[in-house]
């Protein structure tokens, strides 16, 4: 599961990299510990040239209660293929979740409560484009989830799942309404081994309200 991530890349660099314009730009701020239910920037297949804010935690149009969003921060790639309700969203409501790193916890051997957080990122904290789904609930609330797949060899020692990471080329295909279902499903696979880097960080991450640069500081004793 991908339960926290960061986006501290400057807005101007994100816009230039993606050739997209950020709306609600006055709300743009560096985020080092983005948590579920918070608004975060995404790009949708409906408006591929616009970066807009949506609430993290998918509340599908058919949901009876918006509280379901807190349980749907991630969507398994396998569920998209197996469950018609998710497959319909996948066909018409895809998005890119913008990040420059994400976090997972490694569970200790002796005590389940002893969880060590790790940061995963690309070289030089390059922008990550994560595959996601979005939808609009009955009251106009727009929400999203991050699609996950089985972890590759780099991630597996820490966690058995990882976000679906797209390149700029595959991200264009993901947002294109001209892409076939088979093409889109083919994108839902682990990133190549050797691409994603990782390092241990301090437990500051464990506090959902703590959102400061020192969250990403390496923990030297475990390096």
Secondary structure, DSSP 8 states (H G I E B T S, - for coil): ---EEEE-S-HHHHHHHHT-EESSGGG---EEEEETTSEEEEEESSSTTEEEEEEES---TT-S-GGGGGG-SEEEHHHHHH-HHHHHHHHH-EEEEEESEEEEEEE-SS-TT-EEEEEEE-GGG--EEEEEEEEE-TTS-EEEEEEEEE--HHHHTT-SEEE-EE-HHHHHHHH-TTS-HHHHHHT-S---TTS-EEEEB-GGGG-TT---GGGG-B-GGG-
